[in-house]
Amino acid sequence: MLVFLFRLILILLILYFIRTALRRLLGAASASRMPRQDRNRVIRGTMMKDPVCGTYVDTQASIRMNRNGKDFYFCSEACRRRFAAG
């Protein structure tokens, strides 16, 4: 009976250390990912809101229009035309 308890305790300790090692490995891998609030951030530039449809677009990859010295950014040519017409 004593041998059985010793083996059971040994197996539980081994499982505990395996679980701890896996948590550390997985924790290190997930720490290298971007934080939750930065996942949608665009690397190339800044995000601005399209004044017509409300979509956020990358300022470097979007369609831009300057009106009265202020830049506006659009997700599509259709949104730019609607803004220019209105």
Backbone as ProteinMPNN parsed JSONL, in Angstrom:
{"seq_chain_A": "MLVFLFRLILILLILYFIRTALRRLLGAASASRMPRQDRNRVIRGTMMKDPVCGTYVDTQASIRMNRNGKDFYFCSEACRRRFAAG", "coords_chain_A": {"N_chain_A": [[0.823, -1.195, 0.0], [1.928, 1.249, 0.748], [3.861, 1.6, -1.227], [2.24, 1.959, -3.442], [1.002, 4.45, -2.808], [3.269, 6.075, -2.795], [4.062, 5.897, -5.5], [1.804, 7.044, -6.702], [1.901, 9.676, -5.697], [4.326, 10.457, -6.815], [3.687, 10.334, -9.571], [1.714, 12.345, -9.685], [3.245, 14.597, -8.993], [5.005, 14.673, -11.17], [3.187, 15.169, -13.256], [2.297, 17.688, -12.421], [4.637, 19.248, -12.713], [5.028, 19.014, -15.465], [2.725, 20.32, -16.404], [3.225, 22.905, -15.379], [5.558, 23.563, -16.794], [4.558, 23.567, -19.423], [2.723, 25.666, -19.245], [4.463, 27.818, -18.841], [5.904, 27.78, -21.253], [3.845, 28.206, -23.138], [2.894, 30.617, -22.186], [5.068, 32.306, -22.659], [5.08, 32.249, -25.417], [2.614, 33.442, -26.02], [3.018, 35.924, -24.945], [4.628, 37.177, -26.737], [2.941, 37.973, -28.706], [0.939, 40.68, -30.027], [-0.515, 43.096, -27.797], [-3.999, 43.004, -26.797], [-5.452, 45.4, -27.409], [-3.921, 46.433, -29.446], [-4.112, 44.829, -31.661], [-5.656, 45.399, -33.925], [-4.445, 47.563, -34.969], [-2.93, 49.314, -37.614], [0.111, 48.731, -39.194], [1.397, 50.327, -41.069], [0.449, 53.001, -40.967], [-1.699, 55.596, -39.692], [-4.997, 55.198, -38.414], [-8.023, 56.469, -39.651], [-11.361, 57.757, -39.506], [-13.798, 57.154, -41.94], [-15.755, 59.727, -43.189], [-18.239, 59.32, -44.389], [-19.251, 56.573, -44.381], [-18.297, 55.61, -41.977], [-16.319, 53.72, -41.644], [-13.119, 52.65, -40.52], [-10.073, 53.608, -41.887], [-6.797, 53.072, -43.25], [-4.522, 55.687, -43.31], [-2.462, 55.885, -45.153], [-3.102, 54.13, -47.163], [-5.55, 54.792, -48.139], [-8.174, 56.61, -49.907], [-7.789, 59.99, -50.416], [-8.953, 63.284, -49.683], [-8.784, 66.767, -49.853], [-10.268, 69.375, -48.205], [-10.899, 72.694, -47.731], [-8.411, 72.968, -46.467], [-8.328, 70.805, -44.765], [-7.724, 67.361, -44.352], [-9.508, 64.541, -45.541], [-10.335, 61.121, -45.286], [-11.109, 58.208, -47.148], [-12.827, 55.082, -47.632], [-13.497, 54.132, -50.09], [-13.914, 55.027, -53.583], [-16.547, 55.652, -54.107], [-17.545, 56.543, -51.631], [-15.994, 58.857, -51.368], [-16.99, 60.375, -53.521], [-19.686, 60.715, -52.712], [-19.295, 62.267, -50.435], [-18.101, 64.548, -51.554], [-20.197, 65.444, -53.136], [-22.097, 66.14, -51.283]], "CA_chain_A": [[0.0, 0.0, 0.0], [2.834, 2.399, 0.823], [4.486, 1.736, -2.543], [1.201, 2.522, -4.307], [0.875, 5.88, -2.488], [4.492, 6.733, -3.24], [3.984, 6.012, -6.958], [0.746, 8.0, -7.013], [2.434, 11.018, -5.409], [5.351, 10.712, -7.826], [2.997, 10.62, -10.836], [1.075, 13.658, -9.554], [4.299, 15.615, -9.059], [5.469, 14.754, -12.558], [2.142, 15.863, -14.014], [2.31, 19.094, -12.007], [5.785, 19.918, -13.331], [4.764, 19.094, -16.901], [1.747, 21.389, -16.588], [3.9, 24.173, -15.128], [6.456, 23.828, -17.918], [3.744, 23.928, -20.577], [2.185, 27.025, -19.029], [5.546, 28.787, -19.073], [6.185, 27.825, -22.686], [2.723, 28.84, -23.822], [2.85, 32.005, -21.733], [6.111, 33.042, -23.373], [4.659, 32.375, -26.811], [1.524, 34.407, -26.128], [3.513, 37.255, -24.572], [5.253, 37.794, -27.896], [1.897, 38.538, -29.552], [0.572, 42.051, -29.711], [-1.6, 43.218, -26.819], [-5.343, 42.956, -27.387], [-5.886, 46.676, -27.961], [-3.1, 46.781, -30.603], [-4.244, 43.831, -32.725], [-6.257, 45.968, -35.125], [-3.683, 48.725, -35.406], [-2.248, 49.115, -38.883], [1.53, 49.003, -39.027], [1.885, 51.339, -42.002], [0.084, 54.379, -40.689], [-2.722, 55.903, -38.712], [-6.365, 54.903, -38.835], [-8.969, 57.586, -39.582], [-12.737, 57.348, -39.784], [-14.422, 57.628, -43.172], [-16.881, 60.564, -42.759], [-19.486, 58.908, -45.023], [-19.778, 55.28, -43.913], [-17.825, 55.337, -40.624], [-15.278, 52.702, -41.635], [-11.778, 53.141, -40.239], [-9.177, 53.294, -42.997], [-5.39, 53.426, -43.096], [-4.313, 56.963, -43.997], [-1.511, 55.748, -46.263], [-3.649, 53.267, -48.212], [-6.923, 55.196, -48.434], [-8.412, 57.698, -50.85], [-7.759, 61.216, -49.622], [-9.481, 64.5, -50.285], [-8.517, 67.934, -49.028], [-11.319, 70.381, -48.329], [-10.649, 73.835, -46.839], [-7.19, 72.743, -45.699], [-8.436, 69.64, -43.897], [-7.711, 66.095, -45.082], [-10.515, 63.539, -45.25], [-9.903, 59.823, -45.799], [-12.266, 57.421, -47.557], [-12.578, 53.663, -47.89], [-13.735, 53.848, -51.513], [-14.182, 56.184, -54.435], [-17.97, 55.975, -53.96], [-17.687, 57.373, -50.419], [-15.411, 60.176, -51.654], [-17.941, 61.097, -54.367], [-20.847, 61.112, -51.897], [-18.858, 63.358, -49.57], [-17.888, 65.718, -52.404], [-21.484, 65.917, -53.61], [-22.931, 66.611, -50.188]], "C_chain_A": [[0.867, 1.258, 0.0], [3.51, 2.65, -0.52], [3.493, 2.363, -3.519], [1.048, 4.023, -4.069], [2.099, 6.653, -2.959], [4.471, 6.936, -4.754], [2.93, 7.024, -7.386], [1.219, 9.437, -6.804], [3.482, 11.393, -6.449], [4.714, 11.059, -9.171], [2.328, 11.99, -10.79], [2.1, 14.785, -9.618], [4.82, 15.779, -10.485], [4.45, 15.494, -13.421], [2.093, 17.351, -13.687], [3.454, 19.845, -12.688], [5.63, 20.015, -14.851], [3.778, 20.224, -17.2], [2.384, 22.763, -16.398], [4.823, 24.538, -16.287], [5.674, 24.235, -19.157], [3.147, 25.32, -20.434], [3.249, 28.079, -19.286], [5.86, 28.91, -20.552], [5.077, 28.535, -23.444], [2.583, 30.302, -23.419], [3.88, 32.851, -22.438], [5.729, 33.242, -24.829], [3.553, 33.409, -26.952], [1.975, 35.81, -25.747], [4.153, 37.953, -25.76], [4.216, 38.369, -28.856], [1.59, 39.963, -29.134], [-0.513, 42.066, -28.643], [-2.946, 43.333, -27.515], [-5.747, 44.271, -28.041], [-5.087, 47.067, -29.205], [-3.278, 45.828, -31.772], [-4.777, 44.417, -34.008], [-5.505, 47.194, -35.643], [-2.939, 48.391, -36.696], [-0.799, 49.536, -38.708], [1.978, 50.188, -39.879], [1.561, 52.765, -41.594], [-0.974, 54.497, -39.62], [-4.095, 55.576, -39.284], [-7.229, 56.149, -38.635], [-10.339, 57.082, -39.99], [-13.233, 57.987, -41.078], [-15.652, 58.445, -42.769], [-18.224, 60.143, -43.349], [-20.047, 57.64, -44.386], [-19.289, 54.899, -42.519], [-16.773, 54.258, -40.518], [-13.936, 53.345, -41.304], [-10.84, 52.67, -41.333], [-7.764, 53.747, -42.662], [-5.128, 54.69, -43.914], [-3.37, 56.835, -45.185], [-2.079, 54.928, -47.416], [-5.044, 53.699, -48.647], [-6.964, 56.287, -49.494], [-8.547, 58.971, -50.028], [-8.317, 62.384, -50.42], [-9.225, 65.647, -49.317], [-9.609, 68.956, -49.287], [-11.056, 71.444, -47.274], [-9.452, 73.599, -45.924], [-7.235, 71.551, -44.753], [-8.497, 68.381, -44.741], [-8.819, 65.183, -44.59], [-10.083, 62.25, -45.941], [-11.123, 58.941, -46.022], [-11.862, 55.987, -47.854], [-12.74, 53.321, -49.36], [-13.979, 55.146, -52.268], [-15.64, 56.61, -54.325], [-18.208, 56.854, -52.728], [-17.119, 58.765, -50.65], [-16.357, 61.006, -52.51], [-19.157, 61.568, -53.599], [-20.503, 62.288, -50.997], [-18.697, 64.642, -50.374], [-19.209, 66.31, -52.9], [-22.303, 66.582, -52.513], [-22.345, 67.744, -49.48]], "O_chain_A": [[0.551, 2.228, -0.69], [3.707, 3.803, -0.905], [3.87, 3.208, -4.332], [0.973, 4.792, -5.027], [1.974, 7.767, -3.469], [4.818, 8.011, -5.243], [3.144, 7.779, -8.334], [0.968, 10.308, -7.638], [3.516, 12.534, -6.912], [5.163, 11.989, -9.841], [2.376, 12.725, -11.777], [1.845, 15.819, -10.235], [5.047, 16.898, -10.946], [4.818, 16.351, -14.224], [1.874, 18.178, -14.572], [3.259, 20.955, -13.183], [6.06, 20.998, -15.455], [3.976, 20.993, -18.14], [2.115, 23.684, -17.169], [4.864, 25.693, -16.711], [6.082, 25.152, -19.871], [3.078, 26.069, -21.409], [2.966, 29.118, -19.882], [6.061, 30.015, -21.056], [5.348, 29.377, -24.3], [2.192, 31.134, -24.237], [3.605, 33.999, -22.786], [6.021, 34.286, -25.413], [3.554, 34.18, -27.912], [1.37, 36.789, -26.185], [4.22, 39.182, -25.796], [4.561, 39.166, -29.729], [1.934, 40.395, -28.034], [-1.34, 41.156, -28.584], [-3.021, 43.713, -28.684], [-6.329, 44.26, -29.125], [-5.519, 47.943, -29.954], [-2.63, 46.016, -32.802], [-4.388, 43.976, -35.089], [-5.898, 47.789, -36.646], [-2.386, 47.3, -36.836], [-0.52, 50.588, -38.132], [2.838, 50.964, -39.463], [2.355, 53.665, -41.867], [-1.129, 53.626, -38.764], [-4.318, 55.669, -40.491], [-7.175, 56.798, -37.591], [-10.462, 56.104, -40.727], [-13.105, 59.194, -41.284], [-16.521, 57.92, -42.072], [-19.264, 60.574, -42.849], [-21.181, 57.63, -43.908], [-19.813, 53.955, -41.929], [-16.365, 53.907, -39.411], [-13.646, 54.454, -41.753], [-10.809, 51.487, -41.672], [-7.563, 54.684, -41.889], [-5.48, 54.747, -45.092], [-3.476, 57.611, -46.136], [-1.583, 55.025, -48.538], [-5.661, 53.015, -49.463], [-5.934, 56.813, -49.916], [-9.317, 59.028, -49.07], [-8.177, 62.464, -51.641], [-9.426, 65.511, -48.11], [-9.85, 69.357, -50.426], [-10.994, 71.15, -46.08], [-9.47, 73.979, -44.753], [-6.279, 71.311, -44.015], [-9.228, 68.327, -45.73], [-9.049, 65.057, -43.387], [-9.534, 62.279, -47.042], [-12.048, 58.918, -45.211], [-10.736, 55.704, -48.263], [-12.184, 52.329, -49.831], [-14.214, 56.203, -51.682], [-15.946, 57.797, -54.435], [-18.989, 57.804, -52.784], [-17.69, 59.751, -50.185], [-16.522, 62.202, -52.269], [-19.619, 62.691, -53.798], [-21.312, 63.198, -50.814], [-19.112, 65.71, -49.925], [-19.329, 67.524, -53.065], [-23.105, 67.477, -52.78], [-22.937, 68.251, -48.528]]}, "name": "protein", "num_of_chains": 1, "seq": "MLVFLFRLILILLILYFIRTALRRLLGAASASRMPRQDRNRVIRGTMMKDPVCGTYVDTQASIRMNRNGKDFYFCSEACRRRFAAG"}
